[in-house]
Amino acid sequence: MATALERVTNLLTILLETRVPLTLRQISQELVGMYPDNPVALRGAFERDKAMLREIGVPIETEVLGGDQAGETAYRVDRDRYELRGLQLDDDERHALQLAVATIRSDTGQEGVWKLGGSVLPSSTVVANVAQSDALPVLRTASAARTTVAFRYRDLDRRLDPYGLLLREGFWYVIGHDHGHGQVRTYRVDRIAGAVTVLDGQGFERPAGFDVRAAFPADSKLLGEADDRDATAEVAVDPPLAAVVRAELGDDAVLRAEPPDGPAGGTVVFRVPCANRDAFRSWVLGIGVHAEVLGPPEVRAELVAWLRSFDGTGTSGTAAGGAS
Amino acid sequence: MSGRGGAPLKVRVRRLLVILPWLAERGSASLAEMSERFQLSERELVADLEQAAMCGLPPYLDELVDLYIDDDGVAHLGVPRFFVRPLRLTAPEGFSLLTAGRAALAMPGADPSGPLARALAKLEAVLGSDGMVLDLAQPAITGELVAAVDERAEVRVHYWSASRDELTDRCLRPRAVFSDRGRWYLLADDDRSGEERIFRIDRIVSCERTGERFEPRAVTVPTGDDWFDDLPGLSIATLRLPVADRWVVERFPVRSVTDDGDHLVVELPVASASWLRELLLRLGPATTVVSPDDWRGLGARAAAELLAARYAAD
């Protein structure tokens, strides 16, 4: 009896070799002694091998035959679709990709580098841990192939033309035309429930010049449904945290700075986007006692109401979850 | 499953379909080189190659994989009829290569028209244009720190220490820069503690070189959910929070999460009380601390203190 590795390699060989699709009966006749004789056991063993080959990316095609073999399923692998072609990397390009894979952690990057003829380099001194999930490669491929996808999100079934994917602040988003809403929507990929289904045959066109960055608010404090995207608040930050906030928001956000009265500098007043109040509140509370919302009055009042809601009277009016 | 190689059949088949084209292109290669390159033991490699050599079907019994291993430990492969080219990239492989390439291109100091950019353009030509963007926005000081790592240059920094709630002045030997969950960190030897520490780059207020150089040392850049656990003085807090605040679980490493319908009960590693105070302020009164007892009511105390300090007149 041949080993499993031999059997699978031989199976792949005859599927690549054949010009016409082969039925399981023909396959078992070719692979003499490699599969069980019992038809049920044969079908079971073959299905396992087929599933495994598909999992590693072998494009096995199926066809239901007519004529005197009517109803039987036949199988083959199209060599043009099997082989990696059209990717001629120069040595320096391959090396650059190897370096890149060393900066991102994933199980599949290494396999990809091998297929390109490279080897994996030791971990670099700059490393990005980028969130991975099973849905991401499916969405990327659908986006590249311009194929509509279906998935479940917040207890609703969605149909989306995925225009693009964006990694921002550690989270992946898929952005595209939502069939149900009839407009462009953004979804957090890690909140998709279950698998993403590719609706083969349902294509779409991506609008010319579409840019996921432009379709996505630049600052999480701008995120949300707010009409007033330009809303800003004045926030005073004490030294020495003022320097930290200044590094984060940039000099353009500085409204005024008090003269330094020590090595750490003085209090700085910043103009901070606050269209998304949840995100804004979360941000300003992250600075704790070192920051104070000066205005506008309604934004300050909202923050005070939030803080007062902690007093245990249970009259919290805004206990909804905020953005991170 | 065939047991000889140890690895599952799927792994062995996938590996073989990578090794054969690579070897076919070269004609021969030493077992030592191949085992290092493809990260398997020589024993596993020989087992797989020997089995591949036995593959063959009538009428081309000998032609399929014409392979032998000589006495010097060199494998020779005649030009095969099959497996001349590697299998196409799978969706996850393509995704990994593209994300790695685009992330690297977004790093400080990357050359937007260099070999990496050209490699990516070629990959996109094969894998399709996907509108995928990785935004790995870094604090402005990141580039300087990466350069310090590469040049093994000691730096003096002002660092906002959240646990002490003060600005500290320290000398660092930068070992690695990494990002996790959208934030950038510096791994460095810290003169204050005499230990390797992790610093949030957005809290480094200033940085200048001391002029000192240091010797390289291998470091492990942390990843996943466990790195937070290494911090000294770590405590575990159990919080009960509304399911709408699930972002806490996604944003911070957690020990455990249980879902009781409306609420999540989360065991959260906490490096400092001041960090937990801020988190509770952000979450609001609907979140409660279950344990430890010391931190029950911490959110309400923090809110009262902040009101008294900043908004007493409102």
Chai-1 contact restraints between the chains, C-beta under 6 A:
chainA,res_idxA,chainB,res_idxB,connection_type,confidence,min_distance_angstrom,max_distance_angstrom,comment,restraint_id
A,T3,B,S2,contact,1.0,0.0,6.0,A-B,restraint_1
A,T3,B,Q51,contact,1.0,0.0,6.0,A-B,restraint_2
A,A4,B,S2,contact,1.0,0.0,6.0,A-B,restraint_3
A,A4,B,L9,contact,1.0,0.0,6.0,A-B,restraint_4
A,L5,B,S2,contact,1.0,0.0,6.0,A-B,restraint_5
A,L5,B,R12,contact,1.0,0.0,6.0,A-B,restraint_6
A,L5,B,Q51,contact,1.0,0.0,6.0,A-B,restraint_7
A,E6,B,Q51,contact,1.0,0.0,6.0,A-B,restraint_8
A,E6,B,M54,contact,1.0,0.0,6.0,A-B,restraint_9
A,E6,B,C55,contact,1.0,0.0,6.0,A-B,restraint_10
A,V8,B,V13,contact,1.0,0.0,6.0,A-B,restraint_11
A,T9,B,C55,contact,1.0,0.0,6.0,A-B,restraint_12
A,N10,B,C55,contact,1.0,0.0,6.0,A-B,restraint_13
A,N10,B,L57,contact,1.0,0.0,6.0,A-B,restraint_14
A,T13,B,F82,contact,1.0,0.0,6.0,A-B,restraint_15
A,L16,B,F82,contact,1.0,0.0,6.0,A-B,restraint_16
A,M52,B,K10,contact,1.0,0.0,6.0,A-B,restraint_17
A,I56,B,R14,contact,1.0,0.0,6.0,A-B,restraint_18
A,G57,B,L87,contact,1.0,0.0,6.0,A-B,restraint_19
A,G57,B,T90,contact,1.0,0.0,6.0,A-B,restraint_20
A,E83,B,R85,contact,1.0,0.0,6.0,A-B,restraint_21
A,L84,B,R85,contact,1.0,0.0,6.0,A-B,restraint_22
A,L84,B,P86,contact,1.0,0.0,6.0,A-B,restraint_23
A,L84,B,R88,contact,1.0,0.0,6.0,A-B,restraint_24
A,G86,B,V126,contact,1.0,0.0,6.0,A-B,restraint_25
A,L87,B,K122,contact,1.0,0.0,6.0,A-B,restraint_26
A,L87,B,V126,contact,1.0,0.0,6.0,A-B,restraint_27
A,L89,B,A119,contact,1.0,0.0,6.0,A-B,restraint_28
A,D92,B,P115,contact,1.0,0.0,6.0,A-B,restraint_29
A,E93,B,P115,contact,1.0,0.0,6.0,A-B,restraint_30
A,E93,B,R118,contact,1.0,0.0,6.0,A-B,restraint_31
A,E93,B,A119,contact,1.0,0.0,6.0,A-B,restraint_32
A,A96,B,P115,contact,1.0,0.0,6.0,A-B,restraint_33
A,A96,B,L116,contact,1.0,0.0,6.0,A-B,restraint_34
A,A96,B,A119,contact,1.0,0.0,6.0,A-B,restraint_35
A,L97,B,G101,contact,1.0,0.0,6.0,A-B,restraint_36
A,L97,B,A119,contact,1.0,0.0,6.0,A-B,restraint_37
A,A100,B,A100,contact,1.0,0.0,6.0,A-B,restraint_38
A,A100,B,G101,contact,1.0,0.0,6.0,A-B,restraint_39
A,A100,B,A104,contact,1.0,0.0,6.0,A-B,restraint_40
A,V101,B,A100,contact,1.0,0.0,6.0,A-B,restraint_41
A,T103,B,A104,contact,1.0,0.0,6.0,A-B,restraint_42
A,I104,B,A100,contact,1.0,0.0,6.0,A-B,restraint_43
A,I104,B,A103,contact,1.0,0.0,6.0,A-B,restraint_44
A,R105,B,T223,contact,1.0,0.0,6.0,A-B,restraint_45
A,S106,B,S96,contact,1.0,0.0,6.0,A-B,restraint_46
A,T108,B,P92,contact,1.0,0.0,6.0,A-B,restraint_47
A,T108,B,E93,contact,1.0,0.0,6.0,A-B,restraint_48
A,T108,B,S96,contact,1.0,0.0,6.0,A-B,restraint_49
A,G109,B,S96,contact,1.0,0.0,6.0,A-B,restraint_50
A,G109,B,A100,contact,1.0,0.0,6.0,A-B,restraint_51
A,E111,B,E93,contact,1.0,0.0,6.0,A-B,restraint_52
A,G112,B,L89,contact,1.0,0.0,6.0,A-B,restraint_53
A,G112,B,E93,contact,1.0,0.0,6.0,A-B,restraint_54
A,G112,B,S96,contact,1.0,0.0,6.0,A-B,restraint_55
A,G112,B,L97,contact,1.0,0.0,6.0,A-B,restraint_56
A,W114,B,V18,contact,1.0,0.0,6.0,A-B,restraint_57
A,K115,B,V18,contact,1.0,0.0,6.0,A-B,restraint_58
A,K115,B,P86,contact,1.0,0.0,6.0,A-B,restraint_59
A,S119,B,R37,contact,1.0,0.0,6.0,A-B,restraint_60
A,T125,B,V149,contact,1.0,0.0,6.0,A-B,restraint_61
A,T125,B,A176,contact,1.0,0.0,6.0,A-B,restraint_62
A,V126,B,M107,contact,1.0,0.0,6.0,A-B,restraint_63
A,V126,B,V146,contact,1.0,0.0,6.0,A-B,restraint_64
A,V126,B,V177,contact,1.0,0.0,6.0,A-B,restraint_65
A,V127,B,F178,contact,1.0,0.0,6.0,A-B,restraint_66
A,V127,B,V221,contact,1.0,0.0,6.0,A-B,restraint_67
A,A128,B,A103,contact,1.0,0.0,6.0,A-B,restraint_68
A,A128,B,L136,contact,1.0,0.0,6.0,A-B,restraint_69
A,A128,B,S179,contact,1.0,0.0,6.0,A-B,restraint_70
A,N129,B,D180,contact,1.0,0.0,6.0,A-B,restraint_71
A,N129,B,T223,contact,1.0,0.0,6.0,A-B,restraint_72
A,V130,B,T99,contact,1.0,0.0,6.0,A-B,restraint_73
A,L136,B,F95,contact,1.0,0.0,6.0,A-B,restraint_74
A,P137,B,A91,contact,1.0,0.0,6.0,A-B,restraint_75
A,P137,B,P92,contact,1.0,0.0,6.0,A-B,restraint_76
A,P137,B,F95,contact,1.0,0.0,6.0,A-B,restraint_77
A,R140,B,F95,contact,1.0,0.0,6.0,A-B,restraint_78
A,R140,B,D130,contact,1.0,0.0,6.0,A-B,restraint_79
A,R140,B,M132,contact,1.0,0.0,6.0,A-B,restraint_80
A,T141,B,A91,contact,1.0,0.0,6.0,A-B,restraint_81
A,S143,B,D130,contact,1.0,0.0,6.0,A-B,restraint_82
A,S143,B,G131,contact,1.0,0.0,6.0,A-B,restraint_83
A,A144,B,G128,contact,1.0,0.0,6.0,A-B,restraint_84
A,A144,B,D130,contact,1.0,0.0,6.0,A-B,restraint_85
A,Y163,B,G131,contact,1.0,0.0,6.0,A-B,restraint_86
A,G164,B,G131,contact,1.0,0.0,6.0,A-B,restraint_87
A,G164,B,M132,contact,1.0,0.0,6.0,A-B,restraint_88
A,L165,B,M132,contact,1.0,0.0,6.0,A-B,restraint_89
A,L166,B,V133,contact,1.0,0.0,6.0,A-B,restraint_90
A,L167,B,L134,contact,1.0,0.0,6.0,A-B,restraint_91
A,L167,B,D135,contact,1.0,0.0,6.0,A-B,restraint_92
A,R168,B,D135,contact,1.0,0.0,6.0,A-B,restraint_93
A,E169,B,G182,contact,1.0,0.0,6.0,A-B,restraint_94
A,G170,B,R181,contact,1.0,0.0,6.0,A-B,restraint_95
A,G170,B,G182,contact,1.0,0.0,6.0,A-B,restraint_96
A,V212,B,G131,contact,1.0,0.0,6.0,A-B,restraint_97
A,V212,B,V133,contact,1.0,0.0,6.0,A-B,restraint_98
A,R213,B,V133,contact,1.0,0.0,6.0,A-B,restraint_99
A,P240,B,L167,contact,1.0,0.0,6.0,A-B,restraint_100
A,A243,B,V205,contact,1.0,0.0,6.0,A-B,restraint_101
A,V244,B,W160,contact,1.0,0.0,6.0,A-B,restraint_102
A,V244,B,R203,contact,1.0,0.0,6.0,A-B,restraint_103
A,V244,B,V205,contact,1.0,0.0,6.0,A-B,restraint_104
A,E248,B,D202,contact,1.0,0.0,6.0,A-B,restraint_105
A,A264,B,L167,contact,1.0,0.0,6.0,A-B,restraint_106
A,S282,B,R282,contact,1.0,0.0,6.0,A-B,restraint_107
A,L285,B,L281,contact,1.0,0.0,6.0,A-B,restraint_108
A,L285,B,R282,contact,1.0,0.0,6.0,A-B,restraint_109
A,G286,B,E278,contact,1.0,0.0,6.0,A-B,restraint_110
A,G288,B,E278,contact,1.0,0.0,6.0,A-B,restraint_111
A,V289,B,L306,contact,1.0,0.0,6.0,A-B,restraint_112
A,V289,B,A309,contact,1.0,0.0,6.0,A-B,restraint_113
A,E292,B,R310,contact,1.0,0.0,6.0,A-B,restraint_114
A,V304,B,Y311,contact,1.0,0.0,6.0,A-B,restraint_115
A,V304,B,D314,contact,1.0,0.0,6.0,A-B,restraint_116
A,L307,B,A303,contact,1.0,0.0,6.0,A-B,restraint_117
A,L307,B,L306,contact,1.0,0.0,6.0,A-B,restraint_118
A,L307,B,L307,contact,1.0,0.0,6.0,A-B,restraint_119
A,S309,B,P285,contact,1.0,0.0,6.0,A-B,restraint_120
A,F310,B,P285,contact,1.0,0.0,6.0,A-B,restraint_121
A,F310,B,G299,contact,1.0,0.0,6.0,A-B,restraint_122
A,F310,B,A300,contact,1.0,0.0,6.0,A-B,restraint_123
A,F310,B,A303,contact,1.0,0.0,6.0,A-B,restraint_124
A,S316,B,P285,contact,1.0,0.0,6.0,A-B,restraint_125
A,A319,B,G284,contact,1.0,0.0,6.0,A-B,restraint_126
A,A319,B,A286,contact,1.0,0.0,6.0,A-B,restraint_127
A,G321,B,A244,contact,1.0,0.0,6.0,A-B,restraint_128
A,G321,B,D245,contact,1.0,0.0,6.0,A-B,restraint_129
A,S324,B,W247,contact,1.0,0.0,6.0,A-B,restraint_130
A,S324,B,R251,contact,1.0,0.0,6.0,A-B,restraint_131
